[in-house]
Amino acid sequence: MPKLSVVITSFNSESTIGKTLASVDFADDVVVLDSFSEDATPDLVRRAGARLVQQAFKGYAAQKSDAIALARHDWVLLLDSDEWLSESGIACLQSWQQQQPAASGYRLPRIEWVFWRWSHPWVHRNRFVRLFDRKVTQMSAVRVHESPQVAGVVENLEAPIYHFGDRSIAVKLDKINRYSSLAADDKKSRGQRARWWHISLYPLWSFFRQLFIRRQIFNGAAGWVNAALNSHYAFLKYAKLLASQRRGSGQQSVDKNSSTGTSHDD
């Protein structure tokens, strides 16, 4: 029977951290790595009986990696502070603990809050590696959409997680702006370049995929809005990468002109 540690990263999460902690009170160990929240989050964590550790935010991947290192047991369930296990998810994990793990990591389905409603059951549910043996796992090094990388067999586990993420269109837009900048920086650091089809065709494909292939259409108006905003994210990350490329070539031109003494202001 594997011992289970739950690790949670948080910042100003007083509206959701209570549900997160209540859904994992069956675990053998619960630790919250908090980025010096300015609300009641630390008090709520202490009141729930979980361990609280605080450190300045070091980036999404680094923060999660540090949280995993705080676990007392090798088997880890990784959650954000706006996520919590469903009742069926709790039952599934309790059943999983009664036997020897058949894999080194498990992908769990996530049920999304979409602006004003929970996602329809027919909408495609993304799966994320959230349960894993940390001895054979490390966080990916990307700046955004970081994930545990497991060196071993990874299987699906029917333990749904609720994600109260896109609470409003304004929150989604703010996240899109921040995440698209990080994604553009990641692509640039890997030597990727933005092409014309990334700006013109990829956002259209993203909208179609979200609405019909991932079946956001069953979320009604919320699904249409979400598909459009995700398409906007697809556009922005490549538009920002393109702008970075153009600034770089522009700076090289300025440097070249400066070195030859050429000026367009003469």
Buried (B, 14 or more C-beta within 10 A) or exposed (E): EBEBBBBBBBBBBBBBBBBBBEBBEBBBBBBBBBBEBEEBBBEBBEEBEBBBEBBEEEBBBBBBBBBBEBBEBBBBBBBBBBBBBBEEBBBBBEEBBEEEBEBBBBBBBBBBBBBEEBBBEEBBBEBBBBBBBBEBBBBBEBBBEBBBBBEEEBEEBEBBBBBBBBBEBEEBBEBBEEBBBBBBBBBBEEEEEBEEEBBEEBBEEBBEBBBEEBBBBBBEEBBBBBBBBBBBBBBBBBBBBBEBBEEEEEEEEEEEEEEEEEEEEE
